[in-house]
Amino acid sequence: MSATTLADTARDTATLTGRILRHWKRRPVSILLGLLFPVLIVLMFGYLFGGAMAVPDGHYLDFLIPGMLAMSMLFGLEAMVVAVTTDTAKGVTERIRAMPVTTTAILAGRSAADLLNAVVGITILIGTGVAVGWTAHRGLPPAVAAVGLLAWLRFAFTWIGSYLGLLLKTPESAVAVQVLVWPVGFLSSAFVSPDTMPGWLGAIGTWNPLSATATAIRGLFGNPNWNAHDWATSHAIALALGWPAVLTAIFLPLAARQYRSLTS
Amino acid sequence: MAYEEVVVGDAAIRAIDVGKRYKNNSANRPANEPVDKPALDGFSLAVEAGTVCGLLGPNGAGKTTAVRILATLLRPDAGRAYVAGADVLTEPRTVRYRIGLVGQNASVDEILSGRQNLVMFGKLYHLPTAAARGRADELLERFDLTDAADRSVGEYSGGMCRRLDLAVSLILSPPVLFLDEPTHGLDPRGRVEVWNSIRALVGSGTTVLLTTQYLEEADELADQIALLDGGRVVASGTPDELKALVGPDRVETVTRKPTLDEVFLRLTGRPAKHGAPTPEVTR
């Protein structure tokens, strides 16, 4: 990439990120619903199911908030897939492809906007947590590190979202992602300990990238973890750093290839 | 009637023996274009600078495939193509600065306003922000969208959307403009609006390649017509030349020229369109 192309790419990324931010401003309700949905889940799980959940040391809400933070990173995926498929359906993708805009800028613009969305979502959810009595016990620096791990996970999910969006093409098929997000999310330590699941399911749950991040941030927030004894739990931070790196290494090239393959 | 006669030296758009076959599972294949045989097969075309060429053909003839290849959206399997002095295959980025494309859908952001669309696409064409804003104002004025400039495009009528789409395509005043069924799905009023906009462009030196199923549209707008059938150009010339090929209809009075429908039918042995509204009612 020449210096000019590089400068153009950086500016195009900013332009395309700005586009999504203008969408929020023009359609505040849909973005707010997306941001408030995890809050609703916290209230439902915390107060409707929470009474039946016995966490070894502490209150279920202490376990739930970090789990929900991780889960809400996954929720971002469906919004991304819907946005990418809508652009394809409306011909916006095609118009941009006929313009001197690089693949990098198109993918990075979406990811940057999605990360901003994630940061707002994390803030709202942490605010909700504080309101219902959740606390981060280890102070600010580990808490900031936890937010960093969440954003890192979301960063990886943005490439999956771009890839699936370009692959699926129609907004209708994005509904499949909307449905599949749930079993993938639940098959983790977000809401319950994988120890309570049947053996092989529990193993999948333990090794789910979502579990790694949930477990790691529980540690960083000083919140209780259920199963503190297996390898995946004791190396949660390494896994929470490693998994998103692996996912990015797989799905970023796939998304770029899928975008370029639109010309075949 | 050999096509080669039409190849000229000073073409703004030139395709030489372009071939394209979609893979069985290609999601890029336009709905009507074939899977089992090539969508384009030996497609050659030359459009002189500053003229309007109408690419005419039935569903599945390869019109959209041809435009998408020339607009750098699709890579051909064979042949070469040059647009506005640049090679479509090796210099796509250069080509993209020199073309405008209006597809079958209004490819604009429906959530943003008309002005926001124009400014955003202006920036993506790498105009400085102030220049992109100024250009947006000019184009809004020119396409009679100033009053609706700050409304969400979702609230625009079909004709307004298409005018905005055209305005976006003209941000850089490109020397070459591709219009792929620009009035597809518009009501008669929207069609007239878009026709007027296209007419205003002609004469300002823009080279236009227009695909359409509405033969009346080609008759109205095109200097030159290329008839596409089975993925290649089977005849080309001015509308009058093509009509002269067939000669006046024997059944009626000699004052009436054949319509392009009839030209197409005579040359390909098939009706040109299926289900498209037939405007010719004055028989």
Interface residues (C-beta under 8 A of the other chain):
Chain A: D8 R11 D12 T15 L16 G18 R19 R22 H23 R26 R27 K90 G91 V92 E94 R95 I96 R97 A98 M99 P100 V101 K169 L262 T263 S264
Chain B: K23 S26 A27 N28 A71 T72 L73 L74 R75 R93 R96 Y97 I99 L101 G103 Q104 N105 A106 S107 V108 D109 E110 I111 L112 S113 Q116 M120 F121 K123 L124 Y125 H126 S152 V168
